[in-house]
Amino acid sequence: MPGKTRIVIGGVDTHKDLHVAAVVDATGRIVGTAAFPTGAAGYRKLLAWMTSFGQVARVGVEGTGAYGAGLARYLSSEGVGVVEVNRPDRSARRRRGKSDTVDAEAAARAALNGEATVMPKSQTGIVESIRTLRVAFCSARDSRTRVANQIRDLVVTAPDGLRAELGALDSAERAERVARFRISGDPAEPLEGLRIALRALGRRYMALSEEMVALEATIDTLTARANPALRGVKGVGPDTAAILLVAAGDNPARLKSDSAFAALCGASPIEASSGKTTRHRLNRGGNRQANHALWRIVMVRLTCDPDTKAYAARRRAEGKTDRDILRCLKRYVAREVYRHLVSPQAVPSGADLRIARVAAGLTLHDVARQLDAPVMTISRLERGAHYDTALAIRLENLLAAENNTQHAA
């Protein structure tokens, strides 16, 4: 029909310095391929080239969390729909071969046929800050572990006197001790050279420890700001909250359901039935850090949450294995976490709760007795040192009822 705009789909194979793009029409026919440099100018040229073939409905981009992050942000800012494309599997690559152009065409067809439907992370909010800070934290933590192991290994081969002095200490005590070594002899002497090396490693360990404390405090603050309701979930601490927030991204609504989030975390059940046996097994795919975060939450609840302990005992009596129980609990926790990520519940701040308690004329012991909670827990909740969504809401309701009673009187 004259004047009708052709709808086209784009695909991009991303690299550090060059992006290779392909455009297909609604039938999957390749209408053009080209390469463009990375950077703002290259992104503009790429989009202008794609729109020269028609109206761009969406673009499939490989590596939206790496080399394709800048392009994905630019396309989204221009109102172009972007979907994340996974690398083709090995069997497909064996059949078709491997080249940048082939990968770009495959990305375009994946966006066309619905194989690629996931919206990439926006990377424009507080969660992106948490991600980068956690990269630095994990780097410091891993480096400190390597330094501790190096100190330990040097102590193992040290002369008997030094080995006896340091061998029984734990890593932190050993690092603190060797960091205070005084050097006065000739470095050419093996013992003196060893003391110099140990002092350098000990000071590095102490510096990394201070760096970790500062980064952990910042991550703690930001995760509480990003989603206080998630921080108040049983078993969720700053590290697990950071992992789960990063897995979902700044735009968690891109995950269409709790099933999609569970699949992202590798917590969705996998059919493992055969013949008369009907069962599921643990999912070995997905984001393994997020999967580990769910596991940590479950293990905390199995240790100190009566409801979780009762559930595990009941399922164990039904013949379920511990592995099956863990799978079920991780799936339940994934559903609970998804709700807090997509529709976080409003949680009163500790400072507001303290103001309301003082205004109601109640002491910490008064509210602790009425809520059947430890006084220290209430105090830490008000100071922002403890997060418990259910307890915070119970305290808010108690104080509201107390204020209403006083006003009525």
C-alpha positions, 0 to 999 in steps of 0.5 A: 500500500503506498505510503505505508511505513515498513516495520523492521527489526534490528539486531546488534552483535556488540564488541569493545570498539565495534558494533555489527548491526543487522536489520530484518523485515517482518518476514525475517529477510535480511535487508542490511548489515553494517558495522559502527564504532562504539560511542555516542556518535556511533550509536547515532549513526547506527540508529539512523542507518536502521531507521533508513529501512523503515520504522524500527519496532525493536532491537535485539542487543547482545551483552546489554550488561557489558559491551552493549550497555551504552548502546542499550541506554541510548536506544532506550533514551530514543524510544526504541524498544530493546530486548536482551539477546543471549549468545547462540547455543553451540549446536546452532553455531556449529550449523551456521558458523561464527562471524559478527554478521551471523551473530547480528542476524541471529540477534535480529531474528531472535527479536523478531520471532519472540525468542528474545523478550527480556527487557535489559536492566536500565542501569540508571538508578540506585541499584546500579550504584549498589552494583558497582560498590559491590564489585569493589567490595567483592574485589577487596574481600577476595584480595584480603583472602589471598593476602591472608593465605599468603601470610599463613603460607609464609608462617608455615615455612618460617623459622620455629620461633616465628612460627610458634609466635604466629601459628596459633593466631587467626587471620585477623590477629596474625595480620595485626601482629605482623603489621606492627613488626619493626625492621632493623636488620639487613634485608639480605638475611632470610629472617629479616626479609621474611619479616619485611614481607610479612609486615607489608602483607599485614598492612595490606590486610589491614587496609583492605579490612578498612576498605571493606568496612567502609564499602559495606556500610555504604551498601548497607545504607543504599540497600535500605534506601532502595528497598526498606521492605526487602531489607525487613524480610526474614533472613535478608541482610545488606549483602543478600539484599544487594545481590537480589536488587542487582539481579532484578535491576533498577527496573524490576517490573521488566520481570513479568512474574515471580516465575520469571524471577525464580527462573532468573535466580535458578530457583524454578523447579525442573522436571525430572520425572520418568516412568512412574516416578514424578519429581523435580530437581534443583535448577543449575542455571540462572544467576548463581549469586542470586541463587546463593542469596536465596539459599542463605535466606533459607538457611537463616530461616531454617536456623531461627524461624519456627514456621520454616522449621515446622514446614521442613519437619512436615515435608520431611515426614512426607518423605521429601529429601533435604534437597527437595525441601531446600528447592521448595523453600527457595522457590517460596522465598523467590516469590516473596522477594519478587513481591517486595521488588516489584511492589515494595510495601511502605515501611515506616522509618525508625526515626519516625517510629521513635518520634511517634513513640515519644509523642505517645508517652511510651518507653521502649519497655512499654512497646516491647512488652506489648509487642512481645519483642526484645527491648534491644530489638525495638531500640535497634529498629528505631536507630536504623540498625535493624530491619524487620518489616513486620515488626515495624508495621506492628509498632506503627499500628500500636502507636497509631492506636495509642495516639487515637486512644489519647485523642479520644480521651 
